[in-house]
């Protein structure tokens, strides 16, 4: 009888772990970037690094690679397929950097805007066509290693893909740094979110 | 014995399916909650050309508002009143007498006068202070004139409307989860001195809400503290006791 109880408890614990991991992501009312995040092996989107952010080029590329090459790292495949471009016109994710010390952006590591053609839009209401990502070098240069900086960039990229803040899960890249994010690259919860959206 | 084990595993599987249902529901509720933040902010989206929004356009000028919200990765979260108290140079409760919003650097901010009714730190009852909050509403024309992306020479919000009609539009931005400051309402504010680009484009020091919006509490929402980011659900009197705690 004790064995049965033990098996029952173990099974419950295992089940809870599996189900919690399956659903621990938050979307922006299920809205997405028009045209999707690529289709790995078939179609790709492009990201563009403005000259202001060129010093962070390697870190930006690393953050993007962590979103793309997930099969070997985590055993989860998503459609994400992005390549760096030098042509802004071909890009759907434009990345800028600057030293923003004034209120209110002085409090930010980075932020993401959502655009459709030439209009900025509110993603809770609708899909978008492309994004602008701003990195606040005033704050991210204070971070003590390049991994933490990569985490900021990967977080903003997650917004571009359609993931929202996930502050209840410190092991998600979509947890805000201020809420105690413990990872610096996309994790299974984030990738399940991508596969749910696209 | 084997049958019993099979029976237990089958029971767990059934429970699992039920649990899964609950979790799915939880996920949906979570999304609804995010949506609710917008609903309580009374945000209206205009139907612009190319947009997929199905919100209705209304004829009221007040409704000709385009909302903009950026997703920000903040450097710090203030987890309780004590942390806010430590960060703030001024803590007051008061009534907002007047306000003006303008484009500051890359964001809309609101400068407002507040008459102090309860003073907790570096202020006196009856003082009229000028404070700054993130977000606000400004005319479309003003926004357009100051938001040209110099690097790309792109103008934001090129709405295809006759020029005369454009003057009826306004831009509203919010940062964080709080609502924009309103005249006649009572707030408790934690503020500290920060660099601000004023409406003349000059950098100056002003007292701003701590943590973008985290040190801003609307006292009038059901009599309770209104700050989702803090998840502080106590009533206003307990909140005030906490501010005064040494």
Boltz contact constraints between the chains, C-beta under 6 A:
constraints:
  - contact:
      token1: [A, 4]
      token2: [B, 4]
      max_distance: 6.0
  - contact:
      token1: [A, 4]
      token2: [B, 8]
      max_distance: 6.0
  - contact:
      token1: [A, 7]
      token2: [B, 8]
      max_distance: 6.0
  - contact:
      token1: [A, 8]
      token2: [B, 8]
      max_distance: 6.0
  - contact:
      token1: [A, 11]
      token2: [B, 12]
      max_distance: 6.0
  - contact:
      token1: [A, 15]
      token2: [B, 16]
      max_distance: 6.0
  - contact:
      token1: [A, 19]
      token2: [B, 19]
      max_distance: 6.0
  - contact:
      token1: [A, 19]
      token2: [B, 20]
      max_distance: 6.0
  - contact:
      token1: [A, 19]
      token2: [B, 23]
      max_distance: 6.0
  - contact:
      token1: [A, 23]
      token2: [B, 23]
      max_distance: 6.0
  - contact:
      token1: [A, 23]
      token2: [B, 27]
      max_distance: 6.0
  - contact:
      token1: [A, 29]
      token2: [B, 35]
      max_distance: 6.0
  - contact:
      token1: [A, 101]
      token2: [B, 195]
      max_distance: 6.0
  - contact:
      token1: [A, 102]
      token2: [B, 105]
      max_distance: 6.0
  - contact:
      token1: [A, 102]
      token2: [B, 195]
      max_distance: 6.0
  - contact:
      token1: [A, 102]
      token2: [B, 196]
      max_distance: 6.0
  - contact:
      token1: [A, 102]
      token2: [B, 197]
      max_distance: 6.0
  - contact:
      token1: [A, 103]
      token2: [B, 194]
      max_distance: 6.0
  - contact:
      token1: [A, 103]
      token2: [B, 196]
      max_distance: 6.0
  - contact:
      token1: [A, 103]
      token2: [B, 208]
      max_distance: 6.0
  - contact:
      token1: [A, 104]
      token2: [B, 107]
      max_distance: 6.0
  - contact:
      token1: [A, 104]
      token2: [B, 134]
      max_distance: 6.0
  - contact:
      token1: [A, 104]
      token2: [B, 175]
      max_distance: 6.0
  - contact:
      token1: [A, 104]
      token2: [B, 212]
      max_distance: 6.0
  - contact:
      token1: [A, 107]
      token2: [B, 74]
      max_distance: 6.0
  - contact:
      token1: [A, 107]
      token2: [B, 75]
      max_distance: 6.0
  - contact:
      token1: [A, 107]
      token2: [B, 212]
      max_distance: 6.0
  - contact:
      token1: [A, 108]
      token2: [B, 72]
      max_distance: 6.0
  - contact:
      token1: [A, 109]
      token2: [B, 73]
      max_distance: 6.0
  - contact:
      token1: [A, 109]
      token2: [B, 75]
      max_distance: 6.0
  - contact:
      token1: [A, 110]
      token2: [B, 73]
      max_distance: 6.0
  - contact:
      token1: [A, 111]
      token2: [B, 70]
      max_distance: 6.0
  - contact:
      token1: [A, 111]
      token2: [B, 72]
      max_distance: 6.0
  - contact:
      token1: [A, 112]
      token2: [B, 71]
      max_distance: 6.0
  - contact:
      token1: [A, 113]
      token2: [B, 70]
      max_distance: 6.0
  - contact:
      token1: [A, 116]
      token2: [B, 50]
      max_distance: 6.0
  - contact:
      token1: [A, 117]
      token2: [B, 50]
      max_distance: 6.0
  - contact:
      token1: [A, 118]
      token2: [B, 158]
      max_distance: 6.0
  - contact:
      token1: [A, 119]
      token2: [B, 48]
      max_distance: 6.0
  - contact:
      token1: [A, 119]
      token2: [B, 157]
      max_distance: 6.0
  - contact:
      token1: [A, 120]
      token2: [B, 68]
      max_distance: 6.0
  - contact:
      token1: [A, 120]
      token2: [B, 156]
      max_distance: 6.0
  - contact:
      token1: [A, 122]
      token2: [B, 67]
      max_distance: 6.0
  - contact:
      token1: [A, 122]
      token2: [B, 69]
      max_distance: 6.0
  - contact:
      token1: [A, 124]
      token2: [B, 38]
      max_distance: 6.0
  - contact:
      token1: [A, 125]
      token2: [B, 45]
      max_distance: 6.0
  - contact:
      token1: [A, 125]
      token2: [B, 53]
      max_distance: 6.0
  - contact:
      token1: [A, 126]
      token2: [B, 51]
      max_distance: 6.0
  - contact:
      token1: [A, 126]
      token2: [B, 52]
      max_distance: 6.0
  - contact:
      token1: [A, 126]
      token2: [B, 53]
      max_distance: 6.0
  - contact:
      token1: [A, 127]
      token2: [B, 52]
      max_distance: 6.0
  - contact:
      token1: [A, 139]
      token2: [B, 75]
      max_distance: 6.0
  - contact:
      token1: [A, 152]
      token2: [B, 73]
      max_distance: 6.0
  - contact:
      token1: [A, 155]
      token2: [B, 73]
      max_distance: 6.0
  - contact:
      token1: [A, 159]
      token2: [B, 71]
      max_distance: 6.0
  - contact:
      token1: [A, 176]
      token2: [B, 73]
      max_distance: 6.0
  - contact:
      token1: [A, 176]
      token2: [B, 74]
      max_distance: 6.0
  - contact:
      token1: [A, 177]
      token2: [B, 73]
      max_distance: 6.0
  - contact:
      token1: [A, 178]
      token2: [B, 74]
      max_distance: 6.0
  - contact:
      token1: [A, 178]
      token2: [B, 75]
      max_distance: 6.0
  - contact:
      token1: [A, 178]
      token2: [B, 76]
      max_distance: 6.0
  - contact:
      token1: [A, 178]
      token2: [B, 77]
      max_distance: 6.0
  - contact:
      token1: [A, 179]
      token2: [B, 77]
      max_distance: 6.0
